[in-house]
Every structure is written in C-alpha cells, then in structure tokens.
C-alpha cells in the first residue's frame, strides 16, 4: 500500500506537468492526425523527458526501481504513431539500462516495447477511421495496463536470478500497473478536455466569422467608404460583443461604434501611433492592456484600455484598418483577437474582389463603347446616303427616316445604364430596322414575335442591336432578293430565349460567334448571369442563321 501511494504521488507530478503542457504552444500539434517531422521531434523530446523523469523520480525496491516511466512512451506512441513511440521508448529504455541493476536489460527492452505498443494502437485506430479515440482515457488506460503487464512478463523472462525477479514483480506489479495506467489516462483526459475547449472556441469563432461574412458579403462591392464602413462596423460590434469597433482608411476614421463614440468621430484624422505602426509595417498590432497599453490620444478619460489593430490589404497595399477595442476593466479575449485577424483577411479579399469586379466592369464598358464606335459611323454613313436618295422622290418618307435616325442615335447616346427592358431594346432596334428597310427596299422584310410576358424582361443594353446588325451586314446585304429577319422571344422550361434569325446563312460557322459585337453581348450576359447563359450561333447553309440569346427566366413566370 505505501508503494501505491508513493507512485500515485509521483504520478500526480506528471498530471500537473500535463496540465501546464496543454497551456503551452507545444500542445497544438497533438490535435492533428498527421504530424510534420518538426512537430514529431518536439513531441519526442517532451515525452522522452517524461520517461526519463519517471525513472529519476522512481522508488528503489529490491535492487530495482518502481516508477512511472511507461507514461511517456505509451502516450508518445498513441499520439504520434509507431515511429515516435519506438523512439521515445528506446530513449527511456537506454536511460534505464545505463543506470544498471539486475533488471536493467529487461526494463530497457520492455520500455521500448511499451512505446511500440502505443504506436501499434495508434496505427489500428487511424486505419479504422477512429483517430479521435487516441484521446480516449479508456483506450489509453487499457493500452498502458497491457504495456505494463508485458513489462512484468519481460522482467520474469530476462532478469536473473529468477527468484529475485519473481519477488520484485510480486511487489511492484500491481502498484506500477495501476499508477502508470491511471496516470496515462488522467494525462490524456486533460489533453482531451483542453482539445475540446479549443475545438469549441474554434467552432464559435468560425460561426461568428461566417455570420459576419454572410451579413457583409456584398457591402464592399459598393465601395470602401463611410457608409459601408459603418454598416460593417455595426455588424462586427453586434456579433463580437467587444467594447468598440472602428474602421479607418489610411488617413481618417470612417466609422466608430461602441464605448468612446462621443470623442472618436468619423472624419477625424488617424492619430494613434499604434494604428500608424500597423499601416506602415503592414502587421497586426495588439495592445493587451497589461504588457502593452492602449492610450487614447484624443481624450484622457477614454474608457478603452486594449486594442487590436489589423491592416486591411488590397494587392499588397494598405487601404485602411479594422480596430477592435475593449474597456480598461475587461480582458481582451483570444477568440476576439483571432476573429478580428480573420475578419481583416476576409474583408481584404472582398476588397480585392471588388476592385477586380470594378476593373472587369470598366473593361466591359470600354469594349461596349468600342463596339458602338465601330458600328455607328458605318451605319450613319449608309443611313444618310439612303435618306439623300429618298429626299427627291418622297419627302414624307425622308422626314420619317430622319426621325427614326435621330431616335436611334439619341438612345445610343443616352443609354448609359447596365440594363434595359426587352421592350426598350425592341423599340431601339425598330428605329434601326426602319432605316435598313428603306435602304434595302423589297430585299428586306422584318417580323417581330415577342411574348408579352417578356416585354419587361431586364437584359443588358445593346443586346439586340449587334445581333440584328450582324444579320443585316453579313447576311441580308449578300442577298439579291427575299431577305427576311425574324425577331422572337419565348419562355422555355427554365430560361428565356431571344432569337434573331435571317435567311441568308452566309456569315456563320456552326457554333462560332461572329464579330466583336456578338462576342461582347455574350461576355456581358455571362458576366451578369453566369456561364449557363449567353449567346450561341447556329446556321444551316443556304437556309438560315440563328442567334440565340439565353437569359434567366423572370421570377414567377411559367412557360
């Protein structure tokens, strides 16, 4: 009984060490299923030290040492696998062998085998997708119990004289088996509990981050300004529960919500040395309120005492900061620190995405203007020639054509928005076709078949004009007579379809787009609605060419 109590006292030292260990950065590698070599080396040093200390703290008994040496190798094997367990056990075993005694060899071998047994249990669990069981106190207790029982068998088999070995095992077997098994189980229980706490904190932090991301996803698409900054700061403040949240650009405060809002005013210049340091050095600055204090430069009575300042980056350029504050009497939680840093990365990516989208939209607008510049002069030249030819014989028709031409050009110049209704697009194209009908006379007939339910369908501006112009320019213009263009719009099962069809079939290869105008229409539709939509060209030689525009079906409409 005294031996059991003494070993349990020794084991309690390791439990305290285990608790302190879980509070250190070295604990983090234990939570991973796959350990890099550097982390395995660190764990080898830690558990080898436990094994050696277990021997040093042991109690002399009949020419041997009653100890808790097995805890280190068994845990190393269960947590890190056979390689780590074998290396730790061999180290602890060689140390025991070097101390001498009639059980030196048997204890050295058995300690090595104990590490290997732990490693084999690790391999069994991971192969059967039970890696989390490595942190089960029951599994560890059973494994250590079996490993210590094996040690007693090895002592009986290898130690001589046998009578002394038998007497020793009779004395130390039960105390060592119980002390090592219970000690290892308590050790892993502490590790498991700390791991659970970290996992729960991670889940809470992730849930908060996802909720904030959901609420702020599209805000930065409207620009990084005072309005969007205020909305983002309000969401962060509500979800994190910190004392205050501030967002600034590189020169001034854009938003401030929380304690101290009476003197931290949007529009004020950035004055805090901590904020300037974060932007200049492009790194996170944390003033915990103890080792490093946050001191307000505006009001000495400011209630804030700690701050986390994270720079907002876009293309490796600092564009502002996110700042989280806590009052002087409150501890700045690590979960809020990690969350603040994560949110800064999230918003930095959103800013980058927003900048990319702005550049993409500018490119599309430039391409659109380029297409208009290429189309309008050519059309205007032909239209004026047509009107000049008609003036002498039919003044009324010439006036009508001039009205259509002015309407067409006026709409071209004024249509600066992104979207227009299908009815507006059709009206715009009708003005264009009235002039072309006069130009080609009997060589061109035009028909419209538009589903009334689609008249208010919103489509990118200048969607129809390039398609119709291609039909005229590359199709009808090549016919001597009988040219026809049919424009239709219909609801299909899960999309809306606009078709511009001519009977020339002289400018299309199957599935291939023709000209910058059609390519631009296709690109703009895909950019707005996704890759499932766009423009496709099909033709049947000497029969027809068909440009099909696929668009999302209006909500609530049925085919």
C-alpha positions in Angstrom: 0.0 0.0 0.0 2.7 2.6 0.8 4.3 1.8 -2.6 1.0 2.5 -4.4 0.6 5.8 -2.5 4.1 6.8 -3.3 3.7 6.0 -7.0 0.4 7.9 -7.1 2.1 10.9 -5.6 4.8 10.7 -8.3 2.1 10.3 -10.9 0.4 13.5 -9.7 3.5 15.4 -10.5 3.1 14.3 -14.2 -0.6 15.3 -14.1 0.4 18.8 -13.1 3.0 18.8 -15.8 0.4 17.6 -18.3 -1.9 20.5 -17.3 0.9 23.0 -17.8 1.8 21.3 -21.1 -1.7 21.8 -22.5 -1.4 25.5 -21.9 1.8 25.8 -24.0 2.1 26.2 -27.8 3.7 22.7 -27.9 0.2 21.3 -27.2 -1.2 22.3 -30.5 0.5 19.6 -32.6 -1.3 17.0 -30.6 -4.6 17.8 -32.2 -3.5 16.9 -35.7 -3.8 13.4 -37.2 -0.7 13.9 -39.4 2.3 15.4 -37.6 5.2 17.0 -39.6 8.7 15.9 -38.7 9.4 19.1 -36.7 6.4 18.6 -34.5 7.2 14.9 -34.0 10.7 15.9 -32.9 9.3 18.3 -30.4 6.9 15.6 -29.0 9.8 13.1 -28.9 11.8 15.5 -26.7 8.8 16.2 -24.4 7.7 12.5 -23.9 11.3 11.3 -23.7 11.8 13.8 -20.9 8.7 12.4 -19.1 10.1 8.9 -19.4 13.5 9.8 -18.0 11.9 11.9 -15.2 9.7 8.9 -14.4 12.8 6.8 -13.8 14.6 9.5 -11.8 11.6 10.0 -9.5 11.2 6.3 -9.0 11.5 4.4 -5.7 14.2 1.8 -5.1 12.7 -1.6 -4.4 14.7 -4.8 -4.0 17.5 -3.8 -6.3 15.2 -2.2 -8.9 13.2 0.9 -9.4 9.4 1.2 -9.1 8.5 4.1 -11.5 6.0 5.8 -13.8 8.4 5.7 -16.8 5.8 4.0 -19.1 3.6 7.0 -19.3 5.9 8.8 -21.7 6.5 6.1 -24.3 2.9 4.8 -24.4 1.4 8.3 -24.9 4.1 9.1 -27.5 3.1 6.0 -29.4 -0.7 6.5 -29.2 -0.5 10.2 -30.1 2.3 10.1 -32.7 2.4 6.6 -34.1 4.8 3.7 -34.0 7.9 5.7 -35.0 7.5 8.3 -32.3 6.6 5.6 -29.7 9.5 3.4 -30.5 12.0 6.3 -30.5 10.7 7.5 -27.1 10.6 4.1 -25.6 14.1 3.3 -26.8 15.4 6.6 -25.3 13.7 5.9 -22.0 14.9 2.3 -22.1 18.5 3.1 -22.8 18.5 5.6 -20.0 17.1 2.9 -17.6 19.7 0.4 -18.9 22.5 2.9 -18.2 21.5 3.0 -14.5 22.3 -0.7 -14.1 20.8 -3.3 -11.8 19.7 -6.9 -12.3 16.6 -5.6 -14.2 18.4 -3.1 -16.4 18.2 -5.1 -19.6 14.6 -6.3 -19.1 13.4 -2.8 -18.2 15.3 -1.3 -21.1 13.7 -3.7 -23.6 10.2 -3.5 -22.0 10.2 0.3 -22.1 11.0 0.2 -25.8 8.2 -2.3 -26.4 5.7 -0.1 -24.4 6.3 2.7 -26.9 5.9 0.3 -29.8 2.6 -1.0 -28.3 1.3 2.6 -28.1 2.3 3.2 -31.7 0.5 0.0 -32.9 -2.7 1.1 -31.1 -2.3 4.5 -33.0 -2.0 2.7 -36.3 -5.0 0.5 -35.6 -7.2 3.4 -34.7 -6.2 5.6 -37.7 -6.6 2.7 -40.2 -10.2 2.2 -38.9 -11.0 5.9 -39.0 -11.0 6.1 -35.2 -8.2 8.7 -34.8 -10.2 10.6 -32.2 -10.1 7.6 -29.9 -6.4 8.4 -29.4 -7.6 10.9 -26.8 -9.9 8.4 -25.1 -8.9 7.8 -21.4 -10.4 4.3 -21.6 -8.2 3.4 -24.6 -5.1 4.9 -23.0 -5.7 3.2 -19.7 -6.2 -0.2 -21.4 -3.1 0.2 -23.5 -0.9 1.3 -20.6 -2.3 -1.6 -18.5 -1.4 -4.1 -21.2 2.1 -2.5 -21.7 2.9 -2.6 -18.0 1.7 -6.2 -17.7 4.0 -7.0 -20.6 6.9 -5.3 -18.7 6.3 -7.6 -15.8 6.4 -10.6 -18.1 9.7 -9.4 -19.7 11.2 -9.0 -16.2 10.3 -12.5 -15.3 11.7 -13.9 -18.6 15.0 -12.0 -18.8 16.0 -11.0 -15.2 18.2 -13.3 -13.2 18.2 -14.7 -10.5 14.6 -15.7 -11.3 13.7 -15.8 -7.6 14.6 -12.2 -7.1 12.7 -11.2 -10.3 9.6 -13.1 -9.1 9.9 -11.4 -5.7 10.3 -8.0 -7.3 7.3 -8.5 -9.7 5.1 -9.7 -6.8 5.9 -6.4 -5.0 5.7 -3.8 -7.8 3.4 -5.3 -10.4 0.0 -4.1 -9.1 1.3 -0.6 -7.9 3.1 0.1 -11.2 0.3 -1.2 -13.4 -2.3 0.9 -11.6 -0.1 4.1 -11.2 1.0 4.1 -14.8 -2.4 3.2 -16.3 -4.3 5.8 -14.2 -1.6 8.4 -14.7 -1.7 8.0 -18.5 -5.5 8.1 -18.5 -5.5 11.3 -16.5 -2.8 12.8 -18.7 -4.8 12.1 -21.9 -8.0 13.2 -20.2 -6.5 16.6 -19.5 -5.3 16.8 -23.1 -8.7 15.8 -24.4 -10.5 18.4 -22.4 -8.2 21.1 -23.5 -8.6 20.0 -27.1 -12.4 20.1 -26.7 -12.2 23.6 -25.3 -10.0 24.7 -28.3 -12.4 23.0 -30.7 -15.4 24.7 -29.2 -13.7 28.0 -29.3 -12.8 27.3 -32.9 -16.4 26.4 -33.7 -17.7 29.5 -32.0 -15.2 31.7 -33.8 -16.0 30.1 -37.2 -19.7 30.5 -36.6 -19.2 34.2 -35.8 -17.0 34.7 -38.8 -19.5 33.0 -41.1 -22.3 35.0 -39.7 -20.4 38.3 -40.1 -19.3 37.2 -43.6 -22.9 36.5 -44.6 -24.1 39.9 -43.4 -21.3 41.9 -45.0 -20.6 39.8 -48.2 -21.8 42.4 -50.7 -21.2 45.6 -48.7 -17.7 46.3 -50.0 -18.9 45.8 -53.6 -20.4 49.3 -53.1 -17.0 50.7 -52.3 -14.9 51.3 -49.2 -16.5 54.5 -47.8 -18.1 55.9 -44.7 -21.5 54.3 -45.3 -20.2 50.7 -46.0 -17.6 51.0 -43.1 -20.4 52.0 -40.7 -22.5 49.0 -41.7 -19.6 46.6 -41.4 -18.5 48.0 -38.0 -22.1 47.7 -36.7 -22.2 44.0 -37.7 -18.8 43.3 -36.1 -19.8 45.1 -32.9 -23.1 43.2 -32.6 -21.6 39.7 -33.3 -18.3 40.0 -31.2 -19.6 41.9 -28.2 -16.3 43.9 -27.9 -16.2 47.3 -26.3 -15.9 49.2 -29.6 -15.2 48.7 -33.3 -13.6 51.2 -35.6 -12.7 51.2 -39.3 -10.5 53.7 -41.0 -8.9 54.3 -44.3 -5.2 55.4 -44.4 -5.9 59.0 -43.3 -9.2 59.3 -41.5 -11.7 57.4 -39.3 -14.6 56.1 -41.4 -16.7 54.5 -38.6 -16.7 54.1 -34.9 -19.3 52.2 -32.8 -19.3 51.5 -29.1 -17.7 53.0 -26.0 -15.8 56.2 -26.7 -18.0 57.1 -29.7 -18.5 60.5 -28.1 -15.0 61.6 -29.0 -13.9 59.1 -31.7 -15.7 60.8 -34.5 -15.9 59.7 -38.2 -13.9 62.0 -40.3 -11.2 62.7 -37.7 -7.7 62.1 -38.8 -5.8 58.9 -37.8 -3.7 59.9 -34.8 -3.0 56.7 -32.9 0.7 55.7 -33.0 -0.4 52.0 -32.9 -2.6 52.5 -35.9 0.1 54.2 -37.9 2.5 51.4 -36.9 0.1 48.8 -38.2 -0.3 50.5 -41.5 3.4 51.4 -42.0 4.7 48.0 -41.1 1.8 46.1 -42.6 1.3 43.9 -39.5 -1.2 43.3 -36.7 -0.6 45.4 -33.6 -2.1 44.2 -30.3 -2.1 46.2 -27.1 -3.5 43.8 -24.4 -3.9 46.5 -21.7 -1.3 45.0 -19.4 2.1 44.4 -21.0 1.2 46.9 -23.7 -1.4 49.6 -23.0 -3.7 51.4 -25.4 -3.7 55.1 -24.7 -6.3 57.3 -26.3 -4.7 60.3 -28.0 -8.0 62.3 -28.0 -9.4 62.0 -24.5 -7.6 61.1 -21.4 -10.8 59.8 -19.8 -11.5 57.4 -22.7 -12.8 54.1 -21.3 -10.9 51.9 -23.7 -7.8 50.1 -22.4 -6.9 47.5 -25.0 -6.9 47.4 -28.8 -6.4 45.0 -31.7 -5.4 46.9 -34.9 -5.4 44.9 -38.2 -4.4 46.4 -41.5 -6.7 46.0 -44.5 -4.7 44.9 -47.5 -5.6 45.0 -51.2 -2.9 44.0 -53.8 -0.2 44.2 -51.1 -1.3 47.8 -50.4 -2.7 49.0 -47.1 -6.1 50.6 -47.7 -7.2 51.0 -44.1 -7.6 49.3 -40.7 -10.1 47.4 -38.6 -9.8 48.1 -34.9 -11.4 46.2 -32.0 -11.3 47.7 -28.5 -12.1 46.5 -25.0 -12.7 48.8 -22.0 -10.0 49.1 -19.3 -11.7 46.7 -16.8 -12.3 43.9 -19.3 -9.8 41.3 -20.6 -9.4 41.1 -24.4 -10.4 37.5 -25.3 -8.2 35.5 -27.5 -11.2 34.4 -29.5 -12.0 38.0 -30.4 -8.3 38.5 -31.3 -8.3 35.6 -33.7 -11.7 36.6 -35.1 -10.5 40.2 -35.7 -7.5 39.0 -37.6 -9.6 36.6 -39.6 -12.2 39.2 -40.5 -9.4 41.5 -41.7 -8.3 38.8 -44.1 -11.9 38.3 -45.2 -12.5 42.0 -45.9 -9.2 42.3 -47.6 -10.2 39.5 -50.0 -13.6 41.2 -50.5 -11.8 44.5 -51.4 -9.6 42.7 -53.8 -12.7 41.0 -55.4 -14.5 44.4 -55.5 -11.5 46.0 -57.2 -11.3 43.1 -59.7 -15.0 43.4 -60.4 -14.8 47.2 -60.9 -11.9 46.7 -63.4 -13.8 44.0 -65.1 -16.9 46.2 -65.5 -14.7 49.1 -66.7 -13.2 46.8 -69.4 -16.7 45.6 -70.5 -17.9 49.2 -70.7 -14.8 50.1 -72.7 -15.4 47.2 -75.1 -19.1 48.3 -75.3 -18.0 51.8 -76.3 -15.6 50.4 -78.8 -18.3 48.3 -80.4 -20.6 51.4 -80.6 -17.8 53.4 -82.1 -17.2 50.8 -84.8 -20.9 50.3 -85.5 -22.3 53.9 -85.5 -20.1 55.6 -88.2 -20.7 52.8 -90.7 -24.4 52.8 -90.1 -24.7 56.6 -90.1 -22.9 56.8 -93.5 -25.3 54.3 -95.1 -28.4 55.9 -93.4 -27.5 59.4 -94.7 -26.9 58.1 -98.2 -30.3 56.3 -98.1 -32.1 59.4 -96.9 -30.4 61.6 -99.5 -31.6 59.2 -102.2 -35.2 59.3 -100.9 -35.5 63.0 -100.4 -36.0 63.8 -104.1 -38.9 61.4 -104.6 -40.6 61.1 -101.2 -40.1 63.9 -98.8 -42.5 62.5 -96.2 -40.6 59.2 -96.0 -37.3 61.1 -95.8 -38.7 63.0 -92.8 -39.9 59.8 -91.2 -36.4 58.2 -91.7 -34.7 61.2 -90.2 -37.0 60.9 -87.1 -36.1 57.2 -86.8 -32.4 58.0 -87.2 -32.5 60.8 -84.6 -34.4 58.5 -82.2 -31.9 55.7 -82.7 -28.8 57.9 -82.2 -30.4 59.7 -79.2 -31.0 56.4 -77.5 -27.5 55.2 -78.3 -26.0 58.3 -76.6 -28.3 58.3 -73.6 -28.3 54.6 -72.7 -25.6 54.6 -70.1 -27.2 52.1 -67.6 -26.4 48.4 -67.4 -29.9 47.0 -68.1 -32.9 47.8 -70.2 -36.3 46.2 -70.7 -36.8 43.9 -73.7 -39.5 46.3 -74.9 -36.9 49.2 -74.9 -34.4 47.1 -76.8 -37.1 46.2 -79.4 -38.1 49.9 -79.9 -34.4 50.8 -80.3 -33.9 48.1 -82.9 -37.1 49.0 -84.7 -35.7 52.5 -85.4 -32.6 50.9 -86.8 -34.5 48.5 -89.0 -36.9 51.2 -90.4 -33.8 52.8 -91.9 -32.4 49.5 -93.2 -35.8 48.6 -94.7 -35.8 51.8 -96.6 -32.2 51.1 -97.7 -32.9 47.6 -99.0 -36.4 48.2 -100.1 -38.0 44.9 -101.2 -34.9 43.0 -100.3 -35.7 43.1 -96.6 -38.7 42.0 -94.6 -38.8 42.2 -90.8 -41.1 40.4 -88.3 -41.4 40.5 -84.5 -42.9 37.8 -82.3 -42.4 38.9 -78.7 -44.2 37.2 -75.8 -46.0 40.0 -73.9 -44.9 38.3 -70.6 -41.3 39.1 -71.6 -41.6 42.8 -72.5 -40.3 43.9 -69.1 -37.6 41.3 -69.0 -34.3 43.1 -68.0 -31.5 42.4 -70.4 -28.1 44.1 -70.9 -28.3 47.3 -73.0 -27.4 46.9 -76.7 -28.1 43.2 -76.7 -30.3 43.1 -79.8 -28.6 45.8 -81.9 -25.3 43.8 -82.6 -27.3 40.7 -83.4 -29.6 42.4 -85.8 -26.8 44.4 -87.4 -24.8 41.2 -88.0 -27.9 39.7 -89.7 -28.2 42.8 -91.9 -24.5 43.5 -92.6 -23.2 39.9 -93.0 -26.4 38.2 -94.2 -29.1 40.2 -95.9 -26.6 42.5 -97.6 -25.3 39.5 -99.6 -28.7 38.5 -100.9 -30.1 39.8 -104.2 -33.7 39.5 -103.1 -36.0 37.9 -100.5 -34.2 38.8 -97.3 -36.0 38.1 -94.1 -35.2 38.8 -90.4 -37.4 37.4 -87.6 -37.0 38.5 -84.0 -38.8 36.4 -81.4 -38.8 36.0 -77.6 -40.2 33.0 -75.8 -40.2 31.4 -72.3 -38.7 27.9 -72.2 -38.7 25.4 -69.3 -36.2 27.2 -67.1 -34.9 30.1 -69.2 -36.0 32.9 -71.5 -34.8 32.8 -75.1 -34.5 35.6 -77.7 -33.8 34.6 -81.3 -32.7 36.7 -84.2 -32.9 34.7 -87.4 -32.2 35.6 -91.0 -32.5 33.5 -94.2 -29.0 34.4 -95.6 -26.8 31.8 -93.7 -23.7 33.4 -95.1 -21.7 34.5 -92.1 -21.7 31.7 -89.5 -19.8 28.6 -89.0 -21.7 26.1 -86.7 -21.4 27.2 -83.0 -19.0 30.0 -83.8 -19.6 33.6 -82.8 -19.0 36.3 -85.4 -17.7 39.8 -84.7 -16.8 41.9 -81.7 -20.5 42.9 -81.2 -21.8 39.4 -80.6 -18.8 38.3 -78.6 -19.3 41.3 -76.4 -23.0 40.6 -75.9 -22.1 37.0 -74.9 -19.4 38.2 -72.5 -21.7 40.7 -70.8 -24.5 38.2 -70.3 -22.2 35.6 -68.9 -20.6 38.2 -66.6 -24.1 39.2 -65.2 -25.8 35.8 -65.0 -23.2 33.1 -65.1 -21.8 30.6 -67.6 -25.2 28.9 -68.2 -26.4 31.9 -70.2 -25.1 33.8 -73.2 -25.3 33.9 -77.0 -24.9 30.9 -79.4 -24.9 31.0 -83.2 -26.2 28.2 -85.4 -26.7 28.0 -89.1 -27.9 25.8 -91.8 -26.0 26.6 -95.1 -28.2 28.4 -97.7 -31.2 28.3 -95.3 -30.8 30.3 -92.1 -28.6 31.7 -89.5 -29.9 31.9 -85.9 -28.5 33.9 -83.0 -30.0 32.6 -79.7 -29.8 34.6 -76.5 -30.3 32.6 -73.4 -31.3 34.6 -70.2 -32.7 33.8 -66.8 -36.4 33.3 -66.7 -38.3 36.1 -64.9 -39.4 35.1 -61.4 -43.0 33.8 -61.2 -43.2 33.2 -65.0 -44.3 29.9 -66.5 -43.5 28.7 -70.0 
